Amino acid sequence: MNITVYCGAHYGNDPAYAACARSLGAWIAASGYALVYGGGRVGLMGIVADAALAGGGKVYGVIPRFLVERETEHCGLTKLTVVETMAERKRIMLEQGDAYVALPGGSGTLEEISEVISLIRLSRLLKPCILFNACGFYDPLKLQLERMERDGFYKRNRFSVCFADSLEAMHSYLIGWYMQDICGVSAS
C-alpha cells in the first residue's frame, strides 16, 4: 500500500509535530507500506521520509523543478520524480496513493488535503483520508466541516474523513476501511 502524506516543509513550533512525523514514517516502513510525499528534505517532509528510509521502507518523492533549483529535494529516496508544476505534483501524488494522510502543515498542505476531501465527498476518490490530529492541530478544520454539514454545505458519505489522534487510531481506521469497503466485510 502506498500512503501519500501531505505535510509541512517547516518544523512548526511544537516539537510534538516532528515526533508525529518521525513515528508516522517509522510506522509506514514497519507496516510494509511505501511513502509517497512531496520530495523535500526539510521540515516535517524530511523527517517523515528519513524515518521511513531508516526503517527500511520505500519512499517516493514528487517535487517541482523550481524546488529542486532551491536545493530542497531529498537525494536519498527510493525514487524522486521531478515535475514542472505543483499541479503535476498533486496529480501524481493522488494517483500513486492508496490512502492519504495529512500531518500538520501550512497552506500547501491544507490545499492538498482539501482537494482529497472534496474528491472523496464527490465520490471521485474512494480511498481513505486521515488527518493526523497531532496536538489537536486539525480540531479547527473538524469544527469547520461539522459547521458546513450543519449549515447544509457538506454532507458526509461512507468515505468521509477520519481525524486520528494516534497511530493506533489511524491503523484501526485503515484496517476497518479496507475490511468494510474493499472486502465487503463489516469492520465492527
Secondary structure, DSSP 8 states (H G I E B T S, - for coil): -EEEEE--SS--S-HHHHHHHHHHHHHHHHTT-EEEE--BSSHHHHHHHHHHHHTT-EEEEEEEHHHHHTT-B-TTSSEEEEESSHHHHHHHHHHH-SEEEE-S--HHHHHHHHHHHHHHHTTS--S-EEEE-GGGTTHHHHHHHHHHHHTTS----TT--EEESSHHHHHHHHHHHHHHHTS-----
